Amino acid sequence: RGGDASKMSCISEQTKMLLLSAHPGSLSGLGLDTEATEAENSYRTAKDDVLAQEMTALWMASQLSRQTESATSIWSDLLSKWYRANLWGNIRDRKYEDYVDMITRRVKSLAARGPDLAIVLRACSPPRNPDSDGISSIPSQTLFMAGELDTKYVAIGNQWQKQCPGLSFIKVPNS
C-alpha cells in the first residue's frame, strides 16, 4: 500500500484486478473528479476513433512495404506522437535506450496486429464503457499502479486509496 513497485511482491494472491495507469471508470461515489461531460466524452470517442482509423491505414501501408526500415518509418510519427504524452513521463529523454527498444517492439506489434489493436482501441474507449468502472471492484482485491511522473493517475490513485483504505496503490518510481 503506497510502496515501492520494484519489490514486485505487490501482487498478492488476493489481487483480482490490476489497473496500470488506467482510467478506473466512474468513481462519482468517491468524490473524485473523473466524470466527463457529454462534450468531453464525444471528443474522447472521436479522438480514439481517429487514432484507430490512422492505425488501420498505417497497417495497410506497412503491408504494402514489407521492408523493416519502411515499417519503422511508417509507424514512427504515430509512435513519436504517442510517447510524447504526459503519461510516458518524457521517456525518450530520460531512458533513450529503453525508448528505442520499446519503439522497435511496438513497430513489430503494430505491423503484425494493427487492425486488431485499432478494434480494441475503439471498443475500450472509456466513454463507450460507462458501466465498466473500478468502483465495482473490491478494494482489498484491487491493485492500482501509476508512474510517479503521471500526475493525473497519481492523483486518482491517492484519492481512491484515501476513500477506500483497502485499495493497494503503488507509485512506480521514475516512471
Beta strands, then each sheet from edge to edge (+ up, - down):
strand 1: 17-20
strand 2: 142-147
strand 3: 168-172
sheet 1: 1+ 2+ 3+
end
